[in-house]
Amino acid sequence: MTSDDEQLLHARVYGTDPDDPDKGPRPGCEYVALVGGPLDGLLLDVTGWTAGDREGGSALITEQGRYGPGGRALYEPRPGVPDRWDWCGDTP
């Protein structure tokens, strides 16, 4: 197991309940790592997403971005590294 793999095992999953004692990845699910921006270091559960869904990236709700509560952080797949999504800006 590489150090990147070990980090993913201990990372928090985007959207988990703050009171959930187990905020990490769950067996049988597929995740991408969010890199940069306000959600850096979190995992996004993409279980069941089609290749087309993943290709478009995602606008994820966050209170920590440029637009505060209700704003969204934009992430898109890193070319050639589909399990890493890079931050590309914020939107209201």
N, CA, C and O of each residue as an XYZ file, in Angstrom:
368
protein
N       0.849     -1.178      0.000
C       0.000      0.000      0.000
C       0.893      1.239      0.000
O       1.826      1.341      0.797
N       0.600      2.184     -0.903
C       1.389      3.403     -0.983
C       0.905      4.406      0.049
O      -0.165      4.238      0.634
N       1.695      5.450      0.270
C       1.278      6.474      1.236
C       0.015      7.184      0.755
O      -0.804      7.590      1.579
N      -0.166      7.346     -0.574
C      -1.404      7.937     -1.103
C      -2.606      7.079     -0.742
O      -3.653      7.602     -0.358
N      -2.461      5.757     -0.865
C      -3.540      4.844     -0.513
C      -3.871      4.941      0.970
O      -5.042      4.929      1.349
N      -2.853      5.035      1.802
C      -3.074      5.143      3.245
C      -3.788      6.441      3.594
O      -4.657      6.455      4.466
N      -3.429      7.530      2.924
C      -4.095      8.806      3.170
C      -5.579      8.710      2.814
O      -6.426      9.242      3.532
N      -5.891      8.041      1.717
C      -7.291      7.906      1.303
C      -8.099      7.118      2.328
O      -9.277      7.403      2.539
N      -7.485      6.142      2.959
C      -8.188      5.343      3.959
C      -8.593      6.175      5.174
O      -9.559      5.841      5.860
N      -7.866      7.247      5.440
C      -8.128      8.074      6.611
C      -8.813      9.401      6.273
O      -9.087     10.206      7.163
N      -9.084      9.624      4.995
C      -9.694     10.880      4.574
C     -11.183     10.899      4.925
O     -11.823      9.858      5.072
N     -11.704     12.107      5.051
C     -13.126     12.300      5.331
C     -13.859     12.395      3.999
O     -13.347     12.957      3.031
N     -15.058     11.841      3.968
C     -15.875     11.839      2.761
C     -16.766     13.085      2.744
O     -17.445     13.385      3.726
N     -16.755     13.800      1.626
C     -17.591     14.977      1.436
C     -19.051     14.603      1.686
O     -19.535     13.577      1.210
N     -19.737     15.454      2.439
C     -21.165     15.267      2.663
C     -21.527     14.392      3.850
O     -22.711     14.214      4.134
N     -20.540     13.839      4.556
C     -20.870     13.024      5.723
C     -21.371     13.929      6.847
O     -20.988     15.095      6.942
N     -22.210     13.385      7.670
C     -22.761     14.113      8.812
C     -21.627     14.417      9.789
O     -20.854     13.524     10.134
N     -21.521     15.667     10.237
C     -20.439     16.018     11.172
C     -20.452     15.184     12.456
O     -19.413     15.017     13.095
N     -21.609     14.667     12.834
C     -21.700     13.862     14.052
C     -21.436     12.377     13.805
O     -21.388     11.597     14.755
N     -21.266     11.977     12.553
C     -21.006     10.582     12.214
C     -19.617     10.212     12.727
O     -18.635     10.845     12.339
N     -19.514      9.202     13.588
C     -18.200      8.828     14.112
C     -17.287      8.224     13.039
O     -16.067      8.218     13.205
N     -17.861      7.718     11.945
C     -17.067      7.129     10.869
C     -17.256      7.960      9.603
O     -18.136      7.675      8.790
N     -16.428      8.981      9.443
C     -16.542      9.899      8.308
C     -15.691      9.454      7.123
O     -15.604     10.165      6.122
N     -15.068      8.295      7.226
C     -14.157      7.825      6.195
C     -14.834      7.012      5.115
O     -16.048      6.811      5.136
N     -14.034      6.545      4.169
C     -14.572      5.754      3.060
C     -15.167      4.432      3.532
O     -14.733      3.855      4.529
N     -16.158      3.975      2.803
C     -16.847      2.728      3.141
C     -16.507      1.663      2.099
O     -16.348      1.971      0.918
N     -16.398      0.416      2.538
C     -16.098     -0.670      1.603
C     -17.165     -0.750      0.505
O     -18.353     -0.539      0.750
N     -16.710     -1.059     -0.699
C     -17.621     -1.231     -1.818
C     -17.998      0.052     -2.530
O     -18.730      0.013     -3.520
N     -17.515      1.191     -2.049
C     -17.826      2.472     -2.692
C     -16.615      2.936     -3.497
O     -15.482      2.539     -3.225
N     -16.875      3.783     -4.492
C     -15.810      4.364     -5.308
C     -15.688      5.842     -4.968
O     -16.688      6.542     -4.812
N     -14.446      6.304     -4.857
C     -14.197      7.685     -4.468
C     -13.190      8.341     -5.394
O     -12.349      7.681     -6.004
N     -13.299      9.662     -5.483
C     -12.247     10.470     -6.095
C     -11.760     11.430     -5.022
O     -12.530     11.850     -4.158
N     -10.483     11.775     -5.078
C      -9.895     12.707     -4.116
C     -10.024     14.125     -4.667
O      -9.703     14.377     -5.828
N     -10.493     15.047     -3.830
C     -10.608     16.446     -4.199
C      -9.296     17.147     -3.866
O      -8.800     17.052     -2.743
N      -8.740     17.848     -4.847
C      -7.414     18.442     -4.702
C      -7.499     19.956     -4.904
O      -7.972     20.427     -5.938
N      -7.039     20.706     -3.910
C      -7.043     22.161     -3.979
C      -8.383     22.741     -3.562
O      -9.355     22.011     -3.364
N      -8.424     24.053     -3.432
C      -9.661     24.739     -3.094
C     -10.167     24.434     -1.702
O      -9.454     23.855     -0.883
N     -11.407     24.827     -1.437
C     -11.944     24.714     -0.080
C     -12.211     23.286      0.394
O     -12.351     23.057      1.595
N     -12.282     22.335     -0.515
C     -12.577     20.946     -0.127
C     -11.359     20.031     -0.269
O     -11.488     18.807     -0.306
N     -10.184     20.638     -0.346
C      -8.940     19.884     -0.504
C      -8.815     18.796      0.555
O      -9.021     19.037      1.744
N      -8.477     17.609      0.103
C      -8.253     16.498      1.022
C      -9.479     15.643      1.285
O      -9.357     14.572      1.880
N     -10.657     16.082      0.860
C     -11.859     15.273      1.048
C     -12.004     14.272     -0.090
O     -11.420     14.439     -1.161
N     -12.781     13.248      0.154
C     -13.134     12.278     -0.878
C     -14.570     12.523     -1.315
O     -15.415     12.889     -0.499
N     -14.847     12.325     -2.588
C     -16.197     12.424     -3.117
C     -16.644     11.034     -3.540
O     -15.963     10.371     -4.323
N     -17.781     10.592     -3.025
C     -18.328      9.284     -3.371
C     -18.945      9.367     -4.766
O     -19.922     10.087     -4.971
N     -18.383      8.639     -5.715
C     -18.887      8.622     -7.084
C     -19.440      7.241     -7.452
O     -19.546      6.899     -8.630
N     -19.783      6.469     -6.452
C     -20.346      5.146     -6.665
C     -21.601      5.277     -7.529
O     -22.499      6.053     -7.206
N     -21.661      4.538     -8.600
C     -22.828      4.545     -9.473
C     -22.820      5.639    -10.528
O     -23.702      5.669    -11.386
N     -21.841      6.542    -10.483
C     -21.753      7.573    -11.512
C     -21.258      6.930    -12.808
O     -20.367      6.081    -12.780
N     -21.827      7.329    -13.926
C     -21.349      6.834    -15.212
C     -20.070      7.572    -15.589
O     -19.713      8.576    -14.972
N     -19.390      7.063    -16.603
C     -18.186      7.745    -17.090
C     -18.538      9.160    -17.543
O     -17.759     10.088    -17.326
N     -19.691      9.333    -18.163
C     -20.132     10.653    -18.598
C     -20.391     11.590    -17.434
O     -20.064     12.775    -17.498
N     -20.985     11.054    -16.359
C     -21.210     11.864    -15.156
C     -19.884     12.362    -14.592
O     -19.743     13.532    -14.238
N     -18.927     11.462    -14.516
C     -17.623     11.814    -13.944
C     -16.860     12.790    -14.824
O     -16.138     13.653    -14.324
N     -17.017     12.653    -16.116
C     -16.303     13.493    -17.070
C     -16.597     14.981    -16.868
O     -15.740     15.835    -17.095
N     -17.819     15.270    -16.441
C     -18.221     16.658    -16.270
C     -17.815     17.280    -14.954
O     -18.005     18.481    -14.762
N     -17.261     16.502    -14.042
C     -16.894     17.035    -12.739
C     -18.130     17.346    -11.917
O     -19.196     16.775    -12.149
N     -17.991     18.259    -10.947
C     -19.116     18.551    -10.071
C     -18.974     19.924     -9.425
O     -17.868     20.418     -9.204
N     -20.124     20.526     -9.128
C     -20.192     21.772     -8.361
C     -20.695     21.383     -6.976
O     -21.865     21.035     -6.818
N     -19.832     21.436     -5.982
C     -20.131     20.917     -4.645
C     -20.417     22.053     -3.666
O     -19.638     23.001     -3.557
N     -21.522     21.951     -2.967
C     -21.907     22.970     -1.994
C     -20.878     23.026     -0.865
O     -20.463     22.000     -0.326
N     -20.481     24.247     -0.526
C     -19.549     24.451      0.580
C     -19.741     25.835      1.182
O     -20.072     26.791      0.481
N     -19.531     25.928      2.474
C     -19.572     27.213      3.163
C     -18.202     27.879      3.163
O     -18.072     29.040      3.552
N     -17.190     27.152      2.732
C     -15.819     27.627      2.864
C     -15.274     28.272      1.599
O     -14.128     28.721      1.593
N     -16.046     28.329      0.547
C     -15.574     28.911     -0.699
C     -15.720     30.421     -0.725
O     -16.103     31.039      0.268
N     -15.419     30.989     -1.838
C     -15.448     32.439     -2.041
C     -16.819     33.056     -1.763
O     -16.900     34.201     -1.318
N     -17.896     32.312     -2.020
C     -19.250     32.848     -1.899
C     -19.942     32.487     -0.591
O     -21.128     32.771     -0.423
N     -19.221     31.866      0.335
C     -19.784     31.556      1.648
C     -20.886     30.517      1.588
O     -20.961     29.733      0.642
N     -21.755     30.513      2.616
C     -22.819     29.504      2.683
C     -23.668     29.483      1.411
O     -24.127     30.518      0.930
N     -23.860     28.279      0.885
C     -24.656     28.101     -0.322
C     -23.847     28.187     -1.606
O     -24.342     27.825     -2.673
N     -22.599     28.666     -1.519
C     -21.744     28.701     -2.697
C     -21.296     27.298     -3.071
O     -21.485     26.344     -2.317
N     -20.710     27.196     -4.227
C     -20.248     25.892     -4.705
C     -18.792     25.970     -5.145
O     -18.344     26.968     -5.709
N     -18.075     24.900     -4.875
C     -16.696     24.745     -5.344
C     -16.742     23.823     -6.561
O     -17.362     22.760     -6.523
N     -16.088     24.236     -7.625
C     -16.092     23.472     -8.868
C     -14.861     22.571     -8.936
O     -13.734     23.028     -8.747
N     -15.089     21.298     -9.206
C     -14.005     20.323     -9.339
C     -14.187     19.553    -10.632
O     -15.306     19.220    -11.023
N     -13.061     19.273    -11.296
C     -13.113     18.493    -12.524
C     -11.979     17.474    -12.529
O     -10.941     17.687    -11.902
N     -12.182     16.356    -13.245
C     -11.162     15.300    -13.265
C      -9.830     15.811    -13.806
O      -9.777     16.587    -14.760
N      -8.776     15.358    -13.176
C      -7.425     15.691    -13.634
C      -7.134     14.845    -14.877
O      -7.309     13.628    -14.839
N      -6.697     15.461    -15.968
C      -6.385     14.692    -17.174
C      -5.379     13.581    -16.891
O      -4.306     13.816    -16.335
N      -5.749     12.379    -17.284
C      -4.867     11.227    -17.111
C      -4.868     10.621    -15.717
O      -4.247      9.580    -15.502
N      -5.558     11.255    -14.756
C      -5.615     10.745    -13.381
C      -7.068     10.845    -12.904
O      -7.403     11.738    -12.125
N      -7.924      9.941    -13.363
C      -9.359     10.085    -13.116
C      -9.797      9.998    -11.653
O     -10.923     10.376    -11.328
N      -8.926      9.508    -10.766
C      -9.327      9.428     -9.358
C      -8.895     10.662     -8.561
O      -9.001     10.671     -7.334
N      -8.408     11.708     -9.249
C      -8.066     12.991     -8.628
C      -8.829     14.088     -9.372
O      -8.721     14.219    -10.591
N      -9.595     14.867     -8.624
C     -10.331     15.984     -9.220
C      -9.757     17.276     -8.673
O      -9.619     17.449     -7.462
N      -9.428     18.178     -9.577
C      -8.819     19.449     -9.211
C      -9.851     20.565     -9.103
O     -10.815     20.623     -9.867
N      -9.624     21.439     -8.144
C     -10.482     22.604     -7.962
C     -10.222     23.562     -9.115
O      -9.071     23.787     -9.488
N     -11.284     24.126     -9.683
C     -11.129     25.063    -10.794
C     -11.881     26.360    -10.576
O     -12.065     27.135    -11.515
N     -12.325     26.612     -9.333
C     -12.970     27.867     -9.017
C     -14.212     27.688     -8.158
O     -14.581     26.575     -7.783
N     -14.842     28.814     -7.859
C     -16.070     28.822     -7.052
C     -17.172     29.518     -7.841
O     -16.903     30.296     -8.757
N     -18.402     29.230     -7.475
C     -19.562     29.861     -8.097
C     -20.633     30.086     -7.032
O     -20.707     29.333     -6.062
N     -21.459     31.113     -7.205
C     -22.513     31.353     -6.199
C     -23.553     30.241     -6.180
O     -24.499     30.294     -5.394
